[in-house]
Amino acid sequence: MVTQSPTTATLPMLAMKELPTPRPDAQRIVALVKKGGRVEGYQLSDGRMVSKAQGVAIAREGGIQGVGISSRKGNEYLKSIPDGSENNNLSSLPTVKQRESM
């Protein structure tokens, strides 16, 4: 059996700026909204497509489960909470094209 050192095991969690607590009625992210290969937003399990900023705001309010908030170069975005499964990582989700009104 191989064990990970605490530093290796906790490294992905250190990249999280915030870990909001989801409400019982929280949505899941089911697809990434992309434009020109870049993630512009998220499609939620209720069918809504939201921008990255809207997704962060909804997650902060407990409206999205399984994600934390990270930041790069001053831009906040959502990131999967590591749970040992690759299947539910945001990068493993299907992509959809951005709607004009998003």
Sine and cosine of phi, psi and omega as CSV:
sin_phi,cos_phi,sin_psi,cos_psi,sin_omega,cos_omega
0.00,0.00,0.76,-0.65,0.01,-1.00
-0.99,-0.15,0.76,-0.65,0.05,-1.00
-0.92,-0.39,0.54,-0.84,0.02,-1.00
-1.00,-0.08,0.56,-0.83,0.09,-1.00
-0.94,0.34,0.45,-0.89,0.01,-1.00
-0.81,0.58,-0.56,0.83,0.00,-1.00
-0.91,0.42,-0.71,0.70,0.00,-1.00
-0.92,0.39,-0.66,0.75,-0.04,-1.00
-0.93,0.35,-0.53,0.85,-0.08,-1.00
-0.99,-0.13,-0.10,1.00,-0.05,-1.00
-0.80,0.60,-0.74,0.68,0.02,-1.00
-0.87,0.49,-0.56,0.83,0.00,-1.00
-0.94,0.33,-0.48,0.87,0.01,-1.00
-0.92,0.39,-0.38,0.93,0.02,-1.00
-0.97,0.24,-0.19,0.98,-0.01,-1.00
-0.99,0.12,0.77,-0.63,0.06,-1.00
-0.99,0.16,-0.63,0.78,0.01,-1.00
-0.59,-0.81,0.50,-0.87,0.09,-1.00
-0.81,-0.59,1.00,0.07,-0.02,-1.00
-0.91,0.42,0.50,-0.87,0.08,-1.00
-1.00,0.00,0.88,-0.48,-0.03,-1.00
-0.96,0.29,0.58,-0.82,0.12,-0.99
-0.96,0.28,0.28,-0.96,0.04,-1.00
-0.87,0.50,-0.49,0.87,-0.02,-1.00
-0.99,-0.10,0.28,0.96,-0.06,-1.00
-0.89,0.46,0.59,-0.81,0.03,-1.00
-0.99,0.13,0.23,-0.97,0.15,-0.99
-0.93,-0.36,0.43,-0.90,0.15,-0.99
-1.00,0.06,0.82,-0.57,-0.06,-1.00
-0.94,-0.34,-0.24,0.97,0.02,-1.00
-0.35,-0.94,0.40,-0.92,0.10,-0.99
-0.99,-0.13,0.70,-0.72,0.06,-1.00
-1.00,-0.05,0.88,-0.47,-0.06,-1.00
-0.85,-0.52,0.49,-0.87,0.11,-0.99
-0.64,-0.76,0.85,-0.52,-0.02,-1.00
0.88,0.47,0.51,0.86,0.02,-1.00
0.99,0.11,-0.10,0.99,-0.01,-1.00
-0.98,-0.22,0.63,-0.78,0.05,-1.00
-0.95,0.33,0.85,-0.52,0.01,-1.00
-0.95,-0.33,-0.29,0.96,-0.04,-1.00
-0.04,-1.00,-0.27,-0.96,-0.11,-0.99
-0.67,-0.75,0.57,-0.82,0.15,-0.99
-0.98,-0.21,0.79,-0.61,-0.05,-1.00
-1.00,-0.05,0.27,-0.96,-0.06,-1.00
-0.91,0.42,-0.27,0.96,0.08,-1.00
-1.00,0.00,0.09,1.00,0.05,-1.00
0.99,-0.11,-0.25,0.97,-0.01,-1.00
-0.93,0.38,0.59,-0.81,0.16,-0.99
-0.94,-0.33,0.81,-0.58,-0.04,-1.00
-0.81,-0.58,0.47,-0.88,0.05,-1.00
-0.94,0.33,0.17,-0.99,0.05,-1.00
-0.86,0.51,-0.71,0.70,-0.02,-1.00
-0.89,0.46,-0.67,0.74,0.04,-1.00
-0.90,0.43,-0.66,0.75,0.02,-1.00
-0.87,0.49,-0.68,0.73,0.03,-1.00
-0.89,0.46,-0.70,0.71,0.00,-1.00
-0.89,0.45,-0.69,0.73,0.01,-1.00
-0.90,0.43,-0.68,0.73,0.02,-1.00
-0.89,0.46,-0.67,0.75,0.02,-1.00
-0.85,0.53,-0.55,0.83,0.00,-1.00
-0.99,0.11,0.03,1.00,0.01,-1.00
1.00,0.05,0.26,0.97,-0.09,-1.00
-1.00,0.01,-0.06,1.00,0.03,-1.00
-0.73,-0.69,0.77,-0.64,-0.02,-1.00
-0.99,-0.11,0.44,-0.90,0.11,-0.99
0.98,0.18,0.23,0.97,-0.02,-1.00
-0.75,-0.66,0.43,-0.90,0.17,-0.99
-0.86,-0.50,0.13,-0.99,-0.01,-1.00
-0.95,-0.32,0.79,-0.61,0.06,-1.00
-0.87,-0.50,0.15,-0.99,0.00,-1.00
-0.59,-0.81,0.65,-0.76,0.08,-1.00
-0.66,-0.75,0.82,-0.57,0.00,-1.00
0.79,0.61,0.62,0.78,0.04,-1.00
0.99,0.14,-0.02,1.00,0.00,-1.00
-0.97,-0.23,0.85,-0.52,0.02,-1.00
-1.00,0.10,0.54,-0.84,0.03,-1.00
-0.44,-0.90,0.23,-0.97,0.00,-1.00
-1.00,-0.06,0.53,-0.85,-0.02,-1.00
-0.65,-0.76,0.63,-0.78,0.03,-1.00
-0.88,0.48,0.62,-0.79,0.12,-0.99
-0.98,0.19,0.83,-0.55,-0.03,-1.00
-0.87,0.50,0.78,-0.63,0.02,-1.00
-0.68,-0.73,0.21,0.98,0.03,-1.00
1.00,0.03,-0.11,0.99,0.00,-1.00
-0.93,-0.36,0.76,-0.65,0.05,-1.00
-0.99,0.15,-0.38,0.93,-0.12,-0.99
-0.90,0.44,-0.49,0.87,-0.05,-1.00
-0.96,-0.27,0.22,0.97,0.09,-1.00
-0.93,0.36,0.58,-0.82,0.00,-1.00
-0.84,0.54,-0.59,0.81,-0.01,-1.00
-0.93,0.38,-0.26,0.97,0.02,-1.00
-1.00,-0.03,-0.10,0.99,-0.06,-1.00
-0.98,0.19,0.40,-0.92,0.08,-1.00
-0.92,0.39,0.26,-0.97,0.04,-1.00
-0.91,-0.42,0.47,-0.88,0.09,-1.00
-0.76,-0.65,0.40,-0.92,0.01,-1.00
-0.99,0.17,0.54,-0.84,0.00,-1.00
-0.93,0.37,0.69,-0.73,0.14,-0.99
-0.99,0.15,0.47,-0.89,-0.03,-1.00
-0.89,0.46,-0.53,0.85,-0.12,-0.99
-1.00,0.06,0.00,1.00,-0.08,-1.00
-0.97,0.26,0.00,0.00,0.00,0.00
